Amino acid sequence: MNKLIIAIGLLVLSAPLYAGVALDMVRTDTSGGEIERSQIFAQSGMLRIDSGGGQFSSAVSMIFLGDKFLVLDHDEKSYIIMDEAMLDAVSSKISDAMKQMEAQLASMPAEQRAMAEQMMQGQMSGMMGEQEATPIRVEAIGPGEWQGRACTRYAVFDGPEKSQDVCAAPLDQVDGAADMMEAFQGMAVFVTKLTESLPGPLSASISDNPGAIMEQIDGFPVHSVEYQYGQASAEVSLESIEEQELEATVFAAPDEYELQDPFAGR
């Protein structure tokens, strides 16, 4: 009996597979033409996002591990780590650059300094934190339906403009949705923490993430319509979602990929 227990224990410890969730989403233009296809994996609060056909094509994967991001460049077979230490270094470099710029301005004749300050006023105001990231606002607008699924419709606002309409189905009606939502919400909390010390423009760009919307809706997004300048510009649809066994390597950089220093040569 003891040998059997030991054998089972060794089998469990050496197993490379873990329960998780995988989903496919497709983004189309207003005529139905496919723009981008994304595959997202979630497990134990971790996320991996792979995209194909869009701005970043399939060359980049983003992996969230709870306390850091891995950004994989498949063309270069390399990756970087984005965590609190990295963003602290970014903030420090920006601060140093601003001090050097201020020193250079101080050494200029008064007339030249005034002209230079006027030219850089807009850029400098953002870098010095005078601009703040506009928080995403979500409003429930009533019941809806998409492909036979009952859902709650939400309007998403980025500042005064509506950026999306989202149809969110109840979590218990979509297999694996609760685990996926938990991972996205955890990512949103971590991103918010990361951006607290960053200058305004960087904070705004990094905080623009799907988790910020996930935090404010009740349910799982199965369909959304994107808007630009008040007009529908694209749709994003849930194509499939299922619970499945995921290899541990899904949430890790491949062994042959080289860790890069994002500040090398700068």
C-alpha positions in Angstrom: 0.0 0.0 0.0 2.8 2.4 0.9 4.5 1.8 -2.5 1.2 2.5 -4.2 0.8 5.8 -2.4 4.4 6.8 -3.2 3.8 5.9 -6.9 0.6 8.0 -7.1 2.4 10.9 -5.4 5.3 10.8 -7.9 2.9 10.7 -10.7 1.0 13.8 -9.5 4.2 15.7 -8.9 5.6 14.9 -12.3 2.4 15.6 -14.3 2.9 18.5 -16.8 -0.8 19.3 -17.3 -3.1 21.5 -15.2 -6.8 22.4 -15.6 -7.4 25.7 -17.3 -9.6 27.6 -19.8 -9.0 28.4 -23.4 -11.0 30.8 -25.5 -11.0 32.1 -29.1 -12.2 35.5 -30.0 -12.5 37.1 -33.5 -12.5 40.8 -34.4 -14.2 41.8 -37.6 -14.9 45.0 -39.5 -18.4 46.4 -40.0 -18.8 44.3 -43.2 -17.9 41.0 -41.4 -14.3 40.7 -42.6 -11.9 39.2 -40.1 -9.3 41.7 -38.8 -7.8 39.8 -35.9 -8.1 36.5 -34.1 -7.1 36.1 -30.5 -6.6 33.0 -28.3 -6.5 33.5 -24.5 -5.6 31.0 -21.9 -6.3 31.3 -18.1 -5.3 29.2 -15.2 -4.9 29.9 -11.5 -5.0 33.6 -12.0 -2.5 33.6 -14.9 -3.3 34.7 -18.4 -1.7 34.3 -21.9 -2.9 36.3 -24.9 -1.9 35.4 -28.4 -3.1 37.4 -31.4 -3.0 36.8 -35.1 -3.7 39.1 -38.0 -3.9 42.4 -36.0 -1.5 45.1 -35.2 1.0 42.8 -33.5 0.1 39.8 -35.6 1.2 36.5 -34.1 4.8 37.7 -33.4 4.1 38.8 -29.8 2.5 37.0 -26.8 1.6 38.6 -23.5 1.7 36.4 -20.4 0.5 37.6 -17.0 1.8 35.7 -14.0 0.2 37.5 -11.1 3.2 39.7 -10.2 4.7 40.3 -13.6 4.2 40.2 -17.4 6.3 38.3 -19.9 6.3 39.8 -23.4 7.4 37.2 -25.9 8.8 38.2 -29.3 8.5 35.1 -31.4 10.4 36.5 -34.4 13.4 37.4 -32.3 13.0 34.4 -29.9 13.4 36.7 -27.0 11.3 38.1 -24.1 11.3 40.9 -21.6 9.9 41.0 -18.1 7.6 43.9 -17.2 7.1 44.3 -13.4 7.4 46.9 -10.7 11.2 47.0 -10.9 11.1 47.6 -14.6 8.6 50.4 -14.4 10.4 52.0 -11.5 13.5 52.1 -13.8 11.4 53.7 -16.6 10.1 56.3 -14.2 13.7 57.0 -12.9 15.0 57.3 -16.5 12.3 59.8 -17.4 13.0 61.8 -14.2 16.8 61.9 -15.0 16.0 63.0 -18.6 13.8 65.8 -17.4 16.5 67.0 -15.0 19.0 67.1 -17.8 16.6 69.0 -20.0 16.0 71.5 -17.2 19.7 72.0 -16.7 20.2 72.6 -20.5 17.3 75.1 -20.4 18.8 76.9 -17.5 22.1 77.4 -19.4 20.4 79.1 -22.3 20.0 82.8 -22.7 16.7 84.0 -21.4 15.1 84.6 -24.9 16.1 81.2 -26.2 15.0 79.5 -23.0 11.6 81.1 -23.2 11.2 79.9 -26.9 12.3 76.4 -26.0 10.0 76.2 -23.0 7.0 77.4 -25.1 7.7 74.7 -27.7 7.9 71.9 -25.2 5.1 73.1 -22.9 2.5 70.6 -24.1 4.9 67.6 -24.0 6.4 68.6 -20.6 3.1 69.1 -19.0 2.1 65.5 -19.6 5.5 64.1 -18.5 5.3 66.1 -15.3 2.0 64.5 -14.4 -0.3 67.4 -15.2 -2.4 65.1 -17.4 -4.2 62.2 -15.8 -5.4 59.0 -17.3 -9.1 59.2 -17.9 -10.8 56.2 -16.1 -12.9 53.9 -18.1 -16.6 54.2 -17.2 -19.1 51.4 -17.7 -22.9 51.8 -17.6 -25.5 49.0 -17.7 -28.1 49.8 -20.4 -30.5 46.8 -20.2 -31.0 43.2 -21.2 -29.9 41.8 -24.6 -29.2 38.6 -26.6 -26.4 37.4 -28.8 -26.5 34.1 -30.7 -29.1 32.7 -28.4 -27.4 33.8 -25.2 -29.2 36.1 -22.8 -26.9 38.9 -21.7 -26.7 42.3 -20.1 -25.7 45.1 -22.3 -23.1 47.7 -21.1 -22.0 51.0 -22.7 -18.2 51.7 -22.1 -17.0 55.3 -22.1 -13.4 56.5 -22.5 -13.8 60.1 -21.3 -17.0 61.6 -22.7 -17.1 59.3 -25.8 -18.6 55.9 -26.0 -15.9 53.4 -27.1 -17.8 50.1 -26.9 -21.1 48.3 -26.4 -20.6 45.1 -24.5 -23.0 42.1 -24.2 -22.1 40.1 -21.1 -23.6 36.7 -20.4 -24.0 35.3 -16.9 -20.9 33.4 -15.7 -22.8 30.2 -15.0 -23.9 30.1 -18.6 -20.4 30.1 -20.1 -18.1 27.2 -19.2 -14.8 28.4 -17.7 -15.9 32.1 -17.8 -15.6 32.5 -14.0 -11.9 31.5 -14.0 -11.2 33.7 -17.1 -12.9 36.7 -15.4 -10.9 36.2 -12.2 -7.6 36.2 -14.2 -8.6 39.4 -16.1 -9.7 41.1 -12.9 -6.4 40.2 -11.2 -4.5 41.6 -14.1 -6.5 44.9 -13.9 -5.6 45.2 -10.2 -1.9 44.6 -10.9 -1.8 47.0 -13.9 -3.4 49.7 -11.7 -0.7 49.1 -9.1 2.1 49.3 -11.7 0.9 52.6 -13.1 0.6 54.5 -9.8 4.1 55.9 -10.0 4.3 56.5 -13.7 4.0 59.9 -15.5 0.6 60.6 -17.0 1.0 59.6 -20.7 2.7 56.3 -19.8 0.1 55.6 -17.1 -2.7 56.2 -19.5 -1.4 53.9 -22.2 -0.6 51.0 -19.8 -3.8 51.2 -17.9 -5.8 50.8 -21.1 -6.4 47.1 -20.7 -9.4 44.7 -20.9 -9.2 44.0 -17.2 -10.4 47.5 -16.5 -13.7 46.8 -18.2 -13.9 43.3 -16.7 -13.9 44.8 -13.2 -17.0 46.8 -13.9 -19.4 44.3 -15.6 -21.4 41.5 -14.2 -20.9 38.6 -16.5 -18.6 37.5 -19.3 -18.3 39.5 -22.6 -19.5 37.4 -25.5 -19.9 40.2 -28.0 -18.9 43.8 -28.3 -19.1 46.6 -30.8 -16.3 49.1 -31.0 -16.8 52.8 -31.8 -14.6 55.6 -33.2 -15.9 59.1 -33.6 -19.4 58.0 -32.7 -19.6 55.3 -35.4 -19.3 51.5 -35.1 -15.9 50.5 -36.4 -15.5 46.8 -35.5 -17.0 43.9 -33.6 -15.4 41.3 -31.2 -17.2 38.0 -30.8 -16.6 35.0 -28.6 -16.1 32.1 -31.0 -15.4 29.3 -28.4 -14.5 28.8 -24.8 -13.8 25.5 -23.0 -12.2 24.1 -19.9 -9.2 22.0 -20.9 -5.9 20.7 -19.6 -3.1 23.2 -20.1 0.6 22.5 -20.2 2.7 24.5 -17.7 4.8 25.8 -20.6 1.8 27.8 -21.8 2.6 30.3 -19.1 6.4 30.4 -19.5 8.9 31.6 -22.0 10.3 28.8 -24.1 13.7 27.6 -22.9 15.4 28.7 -26.1 14.1 32.3 -25.8 16.7 34.8 -24.5 15.8 37.3 -21.8 16.4 40.8 -23.0 17.3 44.0 -21.1 14.7 46.6 -22.4 17.2 49.3 -21.5 20.2 47.8 -23.2 22.0 50.4 -25.4 20.0 53.3 -24.0 
